[in-house]
Amino acid sequence: MSVDMTRKVIVYSTPLCTPCEALKRFLRSHDVAFVAKDLMMDEVAAEYIESKSIRSTPVLQIDDQLYYGSDLSAERLEQLLAL
């Protein structure tokens, strides 16, 4: 099954974040193209996430929607990404 490549997928993460690495592995294993943004290195990305009052990582952006916390379960990701 192919993933819709027209969607913008971004993973906002921090260094040494085990759930962040797990999310990236999940996306790669399902051939989902994404851009990774390190919130410790990318000030603009960090300010964007902070402006949304999100205080945990990882954060997954699909188009203009942000998902984090319990939205990042494997089952929910499969729904969100239509895998």
N, C-alpha and C positions, 0 to 999 in steps of 0.2 A: 504494500500500500504506500503510495507516495504522499508526502507532506506538501501542503500548499506553500510554495516557496515565495509567494508574494507578500506573506505576512512578515512584519518586523518582529524579531524575537531578540530580546536583550536579557542577559543575566547580570544582575548587579550583585557583586560579591565582595568579600573581604578576605585577606590572606589567612591561611590556617583555619578556614571555615569548612569543617567536614560536610555539613549539609550542602554548602555551595558546590563543592567538588562532586558530590553525589548527584546534584541536579545537572551539572554539566555532563557527567558520564551518562545519565539517563537520556539527555537530549542527543548526545553523539550516538548512542546505541540505537536510537530511532531515526537517525539521519536527519535531525532537525538542525538547520543552519541557524546559528545565533552569534551575537556579538557579546563578548564578556567585558564588563566594565568593573574595574577594581575601585571600590569606593574610597580606599586609602590613597589612591594615586590620581583619581579623576575628580577634581573638585566640583566641576559642573554636575556630574552625575550624583555626587554625594549631596549637593545642595538640593537637587531635584527630589531625591528620595526623602530627604529630611523635610522638604516642603510638603510632602504627602503624609507627614507624621508617621512614617514607617521607621521603626527603630531596630529591626532585625534583618538578618540576611540568611539565605539569599532572597532576592526579589526577582521575579520573572515578569518581564513586560512582553505582552503579545499585542502588537499594534499599539493602541493607546490605553490598554487595561493593565493594571498591576496586580500581581498575585504573590502572596507570601504566606508564611505560617502553614495552617492546615490546608490551604489551597494547593500546596505543592506535594500532596500525596500522589503516588504513582497512578492511582485510579483517576484522580481529578486531572492530572496532567494529560492522561490519555484522552479524557473528554475534551479538555481545552484545546488540545492540539489535533483532535480528530484522528488519533492513531489507530 
